[in-house]
Each structure stands twice: as structure tokens, then as C-alpha cells.
Amino acid sequence: MPHYYFDVHDKDGIFHDEVGLDLPDMETAITEARRALADMTKEMLIGAGAEGIQIIIHDGANGPVRLSVSLETTRLGEHRPDG
């Protein structure tokens, strides 16, 4: 069974996964990374200042594959134009 590593890139830097997971294939690894990104995005929405996060999946044979989420905050004017 292939062994996949999930490196996380965010505003604080890069966390290199040195443990990884045994998974049947890259599609399963992508599904796992999507779940992790969903959890991380929830935390980013709660916290202030988070802009984006990426997970790079690699196994030494296939990939790397990058999954990313970006958050943008735009302040809209308090007054709407009337015409």
C-alpha cells in the first residue's frame, strides 16, 4: 500500500509531514486532504487574519498534488449608492 505525506503550507510557514499515512491510492489521499482542509478552513474562519492554506500530497511516485483554500475579506461600503 502506498505511503502518502501531507505537507501543510499556511501563513505561519510549512509543516512537513514526516509520518504520513498508508492509503490505497492518490484519490483516497486527496479525499483525506479535502477533509483536513475542511477542518482547517473552519478554524481559519473562526480565527482572525487567516488568508489561505494549502496541502501538498506526495508519495515519491505520484504527485505532488496541491489542494488549497483561500479566504478573502472585503469590506463593503456602509452606504449603498441610490442611483
Contacts in CASP RR format, 6 or more apart in sequence:
PFRMAT RR
TARGET T0000
AUTHOR 0000-0000-0000
METHOD contacts of the structure
MODEL  1
MPHYYFDVHDKDGIFHDEVGLDLPDMETAITEARRALADMTKEMLIGAGA
EGIQIIIHDGANGPVRLSVSLETTRLGEHRPDG
1 22 0 8 1.000
1 23 0 8 1.000
1 24 0 8 1.000
2 22 0 8 1.000
2 23 0 8 1.000
2 24 0 8 1.000
2 25 0 8 1.000
2 26 0 8 1.000
2 59 0 8 1.000
2 61 0 8 1.000
2 62 0 8 1.000
3 20 0 8 1.000
3 21 0 8 1.000
3 22 0 8 1.000
3 23 0 8 1.000
3 59 0 8 1.000
4 20 0 8 1.000
4 21 0 8 1.000
4 22 0 8 1.000
4 23 0 8 1.000
4 26 0 8 1.000
4 29 0 8 1.000
4 32 0 8 1.000
4 57 0 8 1.000
4 58 0 8 1.000
4 59 0 8 1.000
5 16 0 8 1.000
5 17 0 8 1.000
5 18 0 8 1.000
5 19 0 8 1.000
5 20 0 8 1.000
5 57 0 8 1.000
5 58 0 8 1.000
5 59 0 8 1.000
6 17 0 8 1.000
6 20 0 8 1.000
6 21 0 8 1.000
6 29 0 8 1.000
6 32 0 8 1.000
6 33 0 8 1.000
6 36 0 8 1.000
6 55 0 8 1.000
6 56 0 8 1.000
6 57 0 8 1.000
7 14 0 8 1.000
7 15 0 8 1.000
7 16 0 8 1.000
7 17 0 8 1.000
7 55 0 8 1.000
7 56 0 8 1.000
7 58 0 8 1.000
8 14 0 8 1.000
8 15 0 8 1.000
8 17 0 8 1.000
8 40 0 8 1.000
8 53 0 8 1.000
8 54 0 8 1.000
8 55 0 8 1.000
9 15 0 8 1.000
9 53 0 8 1.000
9 54 0 8 1.000
9 55 0 8 1.000
9 56 0 8 1.000
10 40 0 8 1.000
10 50 0 8 1.000
10 52 0 8 1.000
10 53 0 8 1.000
10 54 0 8 1.000
11 49 0 8 1.000
11 50 0 8 1.000
11 51 0 8 1.000
11 52 0 8 1.000
21 29 0 8 1.000
21 32 0 8 1.000
23 29 0 8 1.000
23 32 0 8 1.000
26 57 0 8 1.000
26 59 0 8 1.000
26 62 0 8 1.000
26 63 0 8 1.000
26 65 0 8 1.000
29 57 0 8 1.000
29 59 0 8 1.000
29 65 0 8 1.000
30 57 0 8 1.000
30 65 0 8 1.000
30 67 0 8 1.000
33 55 0 8 1.000
33 57 0 8 1.000
33 65 0 8 1.000
33 67 0 8 1.000
34 67 0 8 1.000
36 55 0 8 1.000
37 53 0 8 1.000
37 55 0 8 1.000
37 67 0 8 1.000
37 68 0 8 1.000
37 69 0 8 1.000
40 53 0 8 1.000
40 69 0 8 1.000
41 53 0 8 1.000
41 69 0 8 1.000
41 71 0 8 1.000
43 50 0 8 1.000
44 50 0 8 1.000
44 52 0 8 1.000
44 53 0 8 1.000
44 69 0 8 1.000
44 71 0 8 1.000
45 71 0 8 1.000
50 71 0 8 1.000
51 70 0 8 1.000
51 71 0 8 1.000
51 72 0 8 1.000
52 68 0 8 1.000
52 69 0 8 1.000
52 70 0 8 1.000
52 71 0 8 1.000
53 68 0 8 1.000
53 69 0 8 1.000
54 66 0 8 1.000
54 67 0 8 1.000
54 68 0 8 1.000
54 69 0 8 1.000
55 66 0 8 1.000
55 67 0 8 1.000
55 68 0 8 1.000
56 64 0 8 1.000
56 65 0 8 1.000
56 66 0 8 1.000
57 63 0 8 1.000
57 64 0 8 1.000
57 65 0 8 1.000
57 66 0 8 1.000
57 67 0 8 1.000
58 64 0 8 1.000
58 65 0 8 1.000
END
